[in-house]
């Protein structure tokens, strides 16, 4: 593994966070099965990637210096 990416674009990190949240939800009576966890992880990762793209565009527009 030679390439790097930000932690928030890692499917593994989001899947793990969703598993933790689903486990916590199970303690209070909310049940999420494995297939739903996978779909939720994919949806969250797509949303995070979209938000990261928007932040990059806004950052470039707001930048004071030109790209050289």
Biopython code that builds the backbone (N, CA, C, O; Angstrom):
import numpy as np
from Bio.PDB.StructureBuilder import StructureBuilder

atoms = [
    (1, "UNK", "N", (0.836, -1.171, 0.000)),
    (1, "UNK", "CA", (0.000, 0.000, 0.000)),
    (1, "UNK", "C", (0.886, 1.241, 0.000)),
    (1, "UNK", "O", (1.449, 1.617, 1.028)),
    (2, "UNK", "N", (1.002, 1.868, -1.165)),
    (2, "UNK", "CA", (1.893, 3.023, -1.245)),
    (2, "UNK", "C", (1.155, 4.353, -1.333)),
    (2, "UNK", "O", (1.740, 5.397, -1.043)),
    (3, "UNK", "N", (-0.101, 4.341, -1.723)),
    (3, "UNK", "CA", (-0.818, 5.604, -1.824)),
    (3, "UNK", "C", (-1.507, 5.938, -0.506)),
    (3, "UNK", "O", (-1.883, 5.054, 0.264)),
    (4, "UNK", "N", (-1.659, 7.219, -0.271)),
    (4, "UNK", "CA", (-2.302, 7.679, 0.952)),
    (4, "UNK", "C", (-3.576, 8.423, 0.606)),
    (4, "UNK", "O", (-3.692, 9.004, -0.473)),
    (5, "UNK", "N", (-4.534, 8.405, 1.526)),
    (5, "UNK", "CA", (-5.764, 9.174, 1.373)),
    (5, "UNK", "C", (-6.164, 9.662, 2.742)),
    (5, "UNK", "O", (-5.750, 9.096, 3.754)),
    (6, "UNK", "N", (-6.967, 10.710, 2.784)),
    (6, "UNK", "CA", (-7.428, 11.204, 4.083)),
    (6, "UNK", "C", (-8.272, 10.154, 4.799)),
    (6, "UNK", "O", (-8.937, 9.346, 4.151)),
    (7, "UNK", "N", (-8.250, 10.160, 6.111)),
    (7, "UNK", "CA", (-8.971, 9.152, 6.891)),
    (7, "UNK", "C", (-10.459, 9.177, 6.599)),
    (7, "UNK", "O", (-11.112, 8.134, 6.628)),
    (8, "UNK", "N", (-11.007, 10.360, 6.317)),
    (8, "UNK", "CA", (-12.446, 10.474, 6.120)),
    (8, "UNK", "C", (-12.912, 9.917, 4.777)),
    (8, "UNK", "O", (-14.116, 9.851, 4.532)),
    (9, "UNK", "N", (-11.989, 9.516, 3.903)),
    (9, "UNK", "CA", (-12.353, 8.856, 2.659)),
    (9, "UNK", "C", (-12.135, 7.346, 2.729)),
    (9, "UNK", "O", (-12.229, 6.650, 1.718)),
    (10, "UNK", "N", (-11.850, 6.856, 3.906)),
    (10, "UNK", "CA", (-11.628, 5.424, 4.094)),
    (10, "UNK", "C", (-12.949, 4.696, 4.360)),
    (10, "UNK", "O", (-13.652, 4.984, 5.329)),
    (11, "UNK", "N", (-13.260, 3.763, 3.492)),
    (11, "UNK", "CA", (-14.484, 2.978, 3.666)),
    (11, "UNK", "C", (-14.399, 2.146, 4.947)),
    (11, "UNK", "O", (-15.408, 1.934, 5.620)),
    (12, "UNK", "N", (-13.214, 1.682, 5.277)),
    (12, "UNK", "CA", (-13.020, 0.875, 6.484)),
    (12, "UNK", "C", (-13.327, 1.680, 7.741)),
    (12, "UNK", "O", (-13.983, 1.181, 8.655)),
    (13, "UNK", "N", (-12.858, 2.918, 7.790)),
    (13, "UNK", "CA", (-13.115, 3.768, 8.956)),
    (13, "UNK", "C", (-14.611, 4.007, 9.105)),
    (13, "UNK", "O", (-15.145, 3.866, 10.205)),
    (14, "UNK", "N", (-15.304, 4.369, 8.014)),
    (14, "UNK", "CA", (-16.735, 4.633, 8.096)),
    (14, "UNK", "C", (-17.517, 3.374, 8.459)),
    (14, "UNK", "O", (-18.465, 3.432, 9.242)),
    (15, "UNK", "N", (-17.120, 2.238, 7.891)),
    (15, "UNK", "CA", (-17.805, 0.987, 8.225)),
    (15, "UNK", "C", (-17.632, 0.672, 9.710)),
    (15, "UNK", "O", (-18.575, 0.236, 10.370)),
    (16, "UNK", "N", (-16.427, 0.895, 10.230)),
    (16, "UNK", "CA", (-16.181, 0.640, 11.654)),
    (16, "UNK", "C", (-17.005, 1.587, 12.527)),
    (16, "UNK", "O", (-17.566, 1.160, 13.537)),
    (17, "UNK", "N", (-17.085, 2.850, 12.156)),
    (17, "UNK", "CA", (-17.895, 3.800, 12.925)),
    (17, "UNK", "C", (-19.371, 3.420, 12.900)),
    (17, "UNK", "O", (-20.070, 3.564, 13.903)),
    (18, "UNK", "N", (-19.837, 2.941, 11.766)),
    (18, "UNK", "CA", (-21.231, 2.530, 11.661)),
    (18, "UNK", "C", (-21.496, 1.277, 12.486)),
    (18, "UNK", "O", (-22.556, 1.150, 13.099)),
    (19, "UNK", "N", (-20.541, 0.353, 12.505)),
    (19, "UNK", "CA", (-20.693, -0.841, 13.342)),
    (19, "UNK", "C", (-20.775, -0.442, 14.812)),
    (19, "UNK", "O", (-21.600, -0.974, 15.555)),
    (20, "UNK", "N", (-19.928, 0.488, 15.233)),
    (20, "UNK", "CA", (-19.962, 0.959, 16.620)),
    (20, "UNK", "C", (-21.310, 1.617, 16.913)),
    (20, "UNK", "O", (-21.913, 1.366, 17.956)),
    (21, "UNK", "N", (-21.782, 2.464, 15.988)),
    (21, "UNK", "CA", (-23.077, 3.130, 16.192)),
    (21, "UNK", "C", (-24.217, 2.114, 16.205)),
    (21, "UNK", "O", (-25.146, 2.234, 17.003)),
    (22, "UNK", "N", (-24.150, 1.111, 15.319)),
    (22, "UNK", "CA", (-25.199, 0.089, 15.285)),
    (22, "UNK", "C", (-25.196, -0.731, 16.571)),
    (22, "UNK", "O", (-26.252, -1.098, 17.085)),
    (23, "UNK", "N", (-24.009, -1.012, 17.080)),
    (23, "UNK", "CA", (-23.919, -1.744, 18.345)),
    (23, "UNK", "C", (-24.509, -0.926, 19.480)),
    (23, "UNK", "O", (-25.235, -1.455, 20.322)),
    (24, "UNK", "N", (-24.197, 0.363, 19.502)),
    (24, "UNK", "CA", (-24.771, 1.250, 20.513)),
    (24, "UNK", "C", (-26.276, 1.362, 20.351)),
    (24, "UNK", "O", (-27.012, 1.420, 21.336)),
    (25, "UNK", "N", (-26.733, 1.392, 19.102)),
    (25, "UNK", "CA", (-28.170, 1.429, 18.850)),
    (25, "UNK", "C", (-28.863, 0.175, 19.335)),
    (25, "UNK", "O", (-30.006, 0.227, 19.790)),
    (26, "UNK", "N", (-28.174, -0.958, 19.240)),
    (26, "UNK", "CA", (-28.730, -2.211, 19.735)),
    (26, "UNK", "C", (-28.966, -2.177, 21.237)),
    (26, "UNK", "O", (-29.874, -2.837, 21.742)),
    (27, "UNK", "N", (-28.162, -1.418, 21.941)),
    (27, "UNK", "CA", (-28.328, -1.303, 23.390)),
    (27, "UNK", "C", (-29.608, -0.549, 23.766)),
    (27, "UNK", "O", (-30.185, -0.761, 24.833)),
    (28, "UNK", "N", (-30.033, 0.336, 22.859)),
    (28, "UNK", "CA", (-31.243, 1.112, 23.151)),
    (28, "UNK", "C", (-32.454, 0.628, 22.354)),
    (28, "UNK", "O", (-33.502, 1.273, 22.349)),
    (29, "UNK", "N", (-32.299, -0.510, 21.684)),
    (29, "UNK", "CA", (-33.433, -1.126, 21.006)),
    (29, "UNK", "C", (-33.555, -0.866, 19.517)),
    (29, "UNK", "O", (-34.548, -1.270, 18.913)),
    (30, "UNK", "N", (-32.576, -0.200, 18.897)),
    (30, "UNK", "CA", (-32.592, 0.035, 17.450)),
    (30, "UNK", "C", (-31.736, -1.037, 16.789)),
    (30, "UNK", "O", (-30.556, -1.178, 17.111)),
    (31, "UNK", "N", (-32.325, -1.791, 15.866)),
    (31, "UNK", "CA", (-31.611, -2.899, 15.232)),
    (31, "UNK", "C", (-31.266, -2.566, 13.788)),
    (31, "UNK", "O", (-32.135, -2.165, 13.015)),
    (32, "UNK", "N", (-29.981, -2.732, 13.419)),
    (32, "UNK", "CA", (-29.516, -2.543, 12.048)),
    (32, "UNK", "C", (-28.754, -3.802, 11.663)),
    (32, "UNK", "O", (-27.763, -4.147, 12.307)),
    (33, "UNK", "N", (-29.214, -4.505, 10.601)),
    (33, "UNK", "CA", (-28.540, -5.739, 10.210)),
    (33, "UNK", "C", (-27.309, -5.446, 9.343)),
    (33, "UNK", "O", (-27.057, -4.298, 8.978)),
    (34, "UNK", "N", (-26.557, -6.484, 9.025)),
    (34, "UNK", "CA", (-25.296, -6.331, 8.291)),
    (34, "UNK", "C", (-25.450, -5.694, 6.933)),
    (34, "UNK", "O", (-24.635, -4.856, 6.550)),
    (35, "UNK", "N", (-26.486, -6.075, 6.189)),
    (35, "UNK", "CA", (-26.689, -5.504, 4.852)),
    (35, "UNK", "C", (-26.985, -4.010, 4.946)),
    (35, "UNK", "O", (-26.481, -3.224, 4.142)),
    (36, "UNK", "N", (-27.788, -3.622, 5.910)),
    (36, "UNK", "CA", (-28.092, -2.202, 6.096)),
    (36, "UNK", "C", (-26.848, -1.426, 6.510)),
    (36, "UNK", "O", (-26.670, -0.274, 6.113)),
    (37, "UNK", "N", (-25.983, -2.058, 7.313)),
    (37, "UNK", "CA", (-24.743, -1.401, 7.722)),
    (37, "UNK", "C", (-23.856, -1.143, 6.509)),
    (37, "UNK", "O", (-23.243, -0.081, 6.404)),
    (38, "UNK", "N", (-23.785, -2.103, 5.596)),
    (38, "UNK", "CA", (-22.976, -1.938, 4.388)),
    (38, "UNK", "C", (-23.525, -0.812, 3.517)),
    (38, "UNK", "O", (-22.769, 0.031, 3.035)),
    (39, "UNK", "N", (-24.835, -0.800, 3.318)),
    (39, "UNK", "CA", (-25.453, 0.262, 2.525)),
    (39, "UNK", "C", (-25.264, 1.628, 3.179)),
    (39, "UNK", "O", (-25.018, 2.622, 2.496)),
    (40, "UNK", "N", (-25.378, 1.669, 4.492)),
    (40, "UNK", "CA", (-25.189, 2.921, 5.216)),
    (40, "UNK", "C", (-23.752, 3.415, 5.102)),
    (40, "UNK", "O", (-23.518, 4.610, 4.922)),
    (41, "UNK", "N", (-22.788, 2.501, 5.205)),
    (41, "UNK", "CA", (-21.375, 2.874, 5.064)),
    (41, "UNK", "C", (-21.104, 3.445, 3.675)),
    (41, "UNK", "O", (-20.400, 4.446, 3.543)),
    (42, "UNK", "N", (-21.659, 2.814, 2.638)),
    (42, "UNK", "CA", (-21.474, 3.321, 1.282)),
    (42, "UNK", "C", (-22.095, 4.701, 1.118)),
    (42, "UNK", "O", (-21.490, 5.584, 0.510)),
    (43, "UNK", "N", (-23.289, 4.893, 1.652)),
    (43, "UNK", "CA", (-23.970, 6.181, 1.544)),
    (43, "UNK", "C", (-23.199, 7.273, 2.277)),
    (43, "UNK", "O", (-23.051, 8.382, 1.765)),
    (44, "UNK", "N", (-22.714, 6.964, 3.459)),
    (44, "UNK", "CA", (-21.956, 7.956, 4.242)),
    (44, "UNK", "C", (-20.667, 8.319, 3.510)),
    (44, "UNK", "O", (-20.303, 9.494, 3.445)),
    (45, "UNK", "N", (-19.973, 7.323, 2.960)),
    (45, "UNK", "CA", (-18.723, 7.591, 2.244)),
    (45, "UNK", "C", (-18.976, 8.458, 1.014)),
    (45, "UNK", "O", (-18.188, 9.360, 0.729)),
    (46, "UNK", "N", (-20.047, 8.206, 0.289)),
    (46, "UNK", "CA", (-20.384, 9.038, -0.868)),
    (46, "UNK", "C", (-20.704, 10.465, -0.441)),
    (46, "UNK", "O", (-20.298, 11.417, -1.108)),
    (47, "UNK", "N", (-21.421, 10.622, 0.654)),
    (47, "UNK", "CA", (-21.742, 11.956, 1.158)),
    (47, "UNK", "C", (-20.480, 12.693, 1.589)),
    (47, "UNK", "O", (-20.324, 13.878, 1.296)),
    (48, "UNK", "N", (-19.582, 12.001, 2.279)),
    (48, "UNK", "CA", (-18.338, 12.628, 2.736)),
    (48, "UNK", "C", (-17.483, 13.038, 1.539)),
    (48, "UNK", "O", (-16.899, 14.121, 1.540)),
    (49, "UNK", "N", (-17.407, 12.190, 0.528)),
    (49, "UNK", "CA", (-16.630, 12.526, -0.668)),
    (49, "UNK", "C", (-17.233, 13.744, -1.372)),
    (49, "UNK", "O", (-16.495, 14.613, -1.838)),
    (50, "UNK", "N", (-18.551, 13.817, -1.454)),
    (50, "UNK", "CA", (-19.207, 14.969, -2.081)),
    (50, "UNK", "C", (-18.930, 16.246, -1.297)),
    (50, "UNK", "O", (-18.636, 17.287, -1.884)),
    (51, "UNK", "N", (-19.022, 16.168, 0.014)),
    (51, "UNK", "CA", (-18.762, 17.337, 0.866)),
    (51, "UNK", "C", (-17.303, 17.767, 0.735)),
    (51, "UNK", "O", (-17.012, 18.961, 0.674)),
    (52, "UNK", "N", (-16.388, 16.806, 0.691)),
    (52, "UNK", "CA", (-14.966, 17.129, 0.529)),
    (52, "UNK", "C", (-14.726, 17.841, -0.802)),
    (52, "UNK", "O", (-13.927, 18.775, -0.871)),
    (53, "UNK", "N", (-15.408, 17.410, -1.848)),
    (53, "UNK", "CA", (-15.285, 18.066, -3.146)),
    (53, "UNK", "C", (-15.796, 19.492, -3.107)),
    (53, "UNK", "O", (-15.171, 20.395, -3.663)),
    (54, "UNK", "N", (-16.918, 19.697, -2.457)),
    (54, "UNK", "CA", (-17.484, 21.045, -2.334)),
    (54, "UNK", "C", (-16.539, 21.949, -1.537)),
    (54, "UNK", "O", (-16.317, 23.101, -1.909)),
    (55, "UNK", "N", (-15.991, 21.428, -0.452)),
    (55, "UNK", "CA", (-15.048, 22.207, 0.360)),
    (55, "UNK", "C", (-13.814, 22.572, -0.464)),
    (55, "UNK", "O", (-13.302, 23.685, -0.345)),
    (56, "UNK", "N", (-13.337, 21.656, -1.290)),
    (56, "UNK", "CA", (-12.169, 21.942, -2.136)),
    (56, "UNK", "C", (-12.484, 23.038, -3.148)),
    (56, "UNK", "O", (-11.664, 23.927, -3.378)),
    (57, "UNK", "N", (-13.657, 22.979, -3.748)),
    (57, "UNK", "CA", (-14.042, 24.003, -4.725)),
    (57, "UNK", "C", (-14.182, 25.367, -4.051)),
    (57, "UNK", "O", (-13.673, 26.367, -4.557)),
    (58, "UNK", "N", (-14.871, 25.407, -2.914)),
    (58, "UNK", "CA", (-15.046, 26.665, -2.190)),
    (58, "UNK", "C", (-13.692, 27.208, -1.738)),
    (58, "UNK", "O", (-13.446, 28.412, -1.806)),
    (59, "UNK", "N", (-12.825, 26.325, -1.280)),
    (59, "UNK", "CA", (-11.485, 26.750, -0.867)),
    (59, "UNK", "C", (-10.695, 27.352, -2.010)),
    (59, "UNK", "O", (-9.979, 28.336, -1.829)),
    (60, "UNK", "N", (-10.826, 26.758, -3.194)),
    (60, "UNK", "CA", (-10.101, 27.284, -4.352)),
    (60, "UNK", "C", (-10.663, 28.640, -4.770)),
    (60, "UNK", "O", (-9.905, 29.541, -5.130)),
    (61, "UNK", "N", (-11.970, 28.790, -4.726)),
    (61, "UNK", "CA", (-12.593, 30.066, -5.096)),
    (61, "UNK", "C", (-12.212, 31.155, -4.098)),
    (61, "UNK", "O", (-11.980, 32.299, -4.489)),
    (62, "UNK", "N", (-12.146, 30.814, -2.829)),
    (62, "UNK", "CA", (-11.838, 31.788, -1.784)),
    (62, "UNK", "C", (-10.349, 32.070, -1.646)),
    (62, "UNK", "O", (-9.964, 32.992, -0.928)),
    (63, "UNK", "N", (-9.513, 31.300, -2.314)),
    (63, "UNK", "CA", (-8.062, 31.465, -2.180)),
    (63, "UNK", "C", (-7.618, 32.828, -2.709)),
    (63, "UNK", "O", (-8.186, 33.357, -3.664)),
    (64, "UNK", "N", (-6.614, 33.368, -2.078)),
    (64, "UNK", "CA", (-6.109, 34.694, -2.455)),
    (64, "UNK", "C", (-5.026, 34.621, -3.533)),
    (64, "UNK", "O", (-4.808, 35.600, -4.247)),
    (65, "UNK", "N", (-4.351, 33.490, -3.662)),
    (65, "UNK", "CA", (-3.257, 33.345, -4.624)),
    (65, "UNK", "C", (-3.680, 32.458, -5.783)),
    (65, "UNK", "O", (-4.510, 31.562, -5.633)),
    (66, "UNK", "N", (-3.095, 32.725, -6.937)),
    (66, "UNK", "CA", (-3.365, 31.915, -8.122)),
    (66, "UNK", "C", (-2.583, 30.612, -8.061)),
    (66, "UNK", "O", (-1.546, 30.510, -7.406)),
    (67, "UNK", "N", (-3.111, 29.628, -8.760)),
    (67, "UNK", "CA", (-2.374, 28.360, -8.891)),
    (67, "UNK", "C", (-1.290, 28.579, -9.924)),
    (67, "UNK", "O", (-1.553, 29.074, -11.021)),
    (68, "UNK", "N", (-0.048, 28.202, -9.564)),
    (68, "UNK", "CA", (1.072, 28.469, -10.468)),
    (68, "UNK", "C", (1.577, 27.302, -11.206)),
    (68, "UNK", "O", (2.517, 27.427, -11.991)),
]
sb = StructureBuilder()
sb.init_structure("model")
sb.init_model(0)
sb.init_chain("A")
sb.init_seg("    ")
for serial, (resi, resn, name, xyz) in enumerate(atoms, 1):
    if name == "N":
        sb.init_residue(resn, " ", resi, " ")
    sb.init_atom(name, np.array(xyz, "f"), 0.0, 1.0, " ", f" {name:<3s}", serial, name[0])
structure = sb.get_structure()
